[in-house]
Amino acid sequence: MAVVRGFAYPLQLNDKGQIQLAQDISIMEQNIISVLETRPFERVMRADYGFDPASFDTLEPTAINASIWLAVT
């Protein structure tokens, strides 16, 4: 099985002073957190990246899940 690797989020240094890497499930969890913590238009070159926290103003779980699904995919 292939191993998925990438930079840890948030960026950190390991004991050797190198950029900390994450892999497999950990990298996926960190990527989802990155999307959810970024507001739309916060990244100038990727205006559609991010999640609008106003989606949590509704008490409708289906609407919240749909908003998260759109932000992550």
C-alpha positions in Angstrom: 0.0 0.0 0.0 1.3 3.5 -0.9 2.1 5.9 2.0 0.8 9.4 1.7 3.2 12.0 3.1 3.2 15.8 3.4 4.0 18.7 5.6 2.4 18.7 9.1 -0.2 21.3 9.8 0.4 23.7 11.3 4.0 23.8 10.2 6.4 22.6 12.8 10.1 21.7 13.2 11.2 18.3 14.4 14.0 17.5 16.8 16.6 17.8 14.0 15.3 21.3 12.9 13.7 19.9 9.8 10.1 20.5 8.7 7.8 18.0 10.5 6.1 15.5 8.1 2.8 13.8 8.6 1.6 10.7 6.8 -1.5 8.6 6.0 -4.6 9.3 8.2 -2.8 12.1 10.0 -2.2 14.1 6.8 -5.8 13.7 5.8 -7.1 14.9 9.2 -4.7 17.9 9.0 -5.8 18.8 5.5 -9.5 18.8 6.6 -8.6 21.0 9.6 -6.8 23.4 7.2 -9.9 23.8 5.1 -12.2 24.3 8.0 -9.9 26.9 9.7 -9.5 28.9 6.5 -12.3 31.4 5.5 -13.3 31.9 1.9 -11.2 34.5 0.0 -8.5 34.3 2.8 -6.2 32.8 0.2 -5.9 35.3 -2.6 -4.9 32.9 -5.3 -7.5 30.3 -4.2 -10.6 32.3 -3.4 -12.8 29.2 -3.3 -10.6 27.5 -0.7 -12.0 27.5 2.9 -15.1 27.1 4.9 -17.6 29.8 5.9 -18.1 29.6 9.7 -21.5 31.3 9.3 -22.7 27.8 8.2 -22.8 26.9 11.9 -25.4 29.6 12.5 -28.1 27.2 11.3 -29.3 24.4 13.6 -29.9 22.1 10.6 -27.3 19.3 10.7 -27.9 18.4 7.0 -27.0 22.0 5.9 -23.9 22.0 8.0 -22.8 18.6 6.7 -23.4 19.8 3.1 -21.3 22.9 3.6 -18.5 20.9 5.1 -18.7 18.4 2.2 -18.5 21.2 -0.4 -15.5 22.8 1.4 -13.5 19.6 1.7 -14.2 18.2 -1.8 
